[in-house]
Amino acid sequence: MAKRSKLTFLRHGRLEQEALTFCAALVLALVLAVLSPAFLNANNLASLQTAIAPNLIVALGMMTLFMIGRFDLSVGAVMGVSGIASAMALDAGAPVIVAVAAGLALGLAIGAFNGLMVAYVGINHLIVTLGVLYMTRGVIEVVMSGQLLAGFTSFPPGFSALGQWSFGNLSGLFLFALLLCVLFEAFLRLTAPGRGLLFLGGNPRAASATGIRPARVEFWCFVLSGGLAALAGVLMTARVGMANRYMGEGLEMQIFIACLIGGGSIAGGKGSYVGALAGVLFVTLMTNAFNLLSVPSEWQAVVIGAVLVAVVVVDGILVLRKAGRPWANIVGLWPARLGR
């Protein structure tokens, strides 16, 4: 009976996939603890917190877009350029608050551009955000062309404190990211606009009929994604004490995979911020396993690519099953009948 109640709770909260991802992350952590004694080392645990925190902040914005059937491939570049913007402002002698505002404003502006192009001009979100990814990376290369590989490294103590404070053995940045996750999940579960995100992603026409304005919601979701990526970039710059051209490089694929594994869908209408946490936790542990077990970089790319293909295929199958397509049709045993 208890088991049935638990399953009912998960099903009612639409958290079945999230629970599976958390379990997979737990199993992976246990395997790593057995295979590598260094996994439970204090330095490795601190490194995991440092990796999880910015990824989770960015994933909260990406999951919001997943809920409405969109995604943002520019988040890694936005994270990098926003950290550089704050560092440049500090290098020019600006106060800490102005430098932080500069980084956040740049991320919000890029998010607003993405939202404008997608929601109001009608350009496909893949094309827009992929184009912005390449443009932003180009800007980073131009700006950093005269800098050393380390980039900007001299920051005032007040700025560094933003990313380096701690509570016991827990990183303050990690705690902040968890708090944001809790607040976003509460927004999703307890407010009408939060529930409206899933409604819009699942049935746009019905959502429009109830008064939800899809273009406006879509625009602000992209602004949120850009702002959270910028926030992660500024805080990580303060955390590691440097801003260089490599920050956030390749992050978009990690976040994309994390959101899919965590219960999101590229078709929209599903997902949760708890799921974003679960997905980020799993992907971060997988990356940590590569490092601890000394997996060659080329094989790391193979595994990550295979995981991406697998989760996209599974997501596509689930979308087709939700639409009522039979298994035999999905695997190609007979063609779909048009008009039905």
Secondary structure, 3 states (H helix, E strand, C coil): CHHHHHHHHHHHCCCHHHHHHHHHHHHHHHHHHHHCHHHHCHHHHHHHHHHHHHHHHHHHHHHHHHHCCCCCCCHHHHHHHHHHHHHHHHHCCCCHHHHHHHHHHHHHHHHHHHHHHHHHHCCCHHHHHHHHHHHHHHHHHHHCCCCCCCCECCCCHHHHHHHHCEECCEEHHHHHHHHHHHHHHHHHHHCHHHHHHHHHHHCHHHHHHCCCCHHHHHHHHHHHHHHHHHHHHHHHHHHHCCECCCCCCCHHHHHHHHHHHCCCCCCCCCCCHHHHHHHHHHHHHHHHHHHHCCCCHHHHHHHHHHHHHHHHHHHHHHHHHHCCCCHHHHCCCCCCCCCC
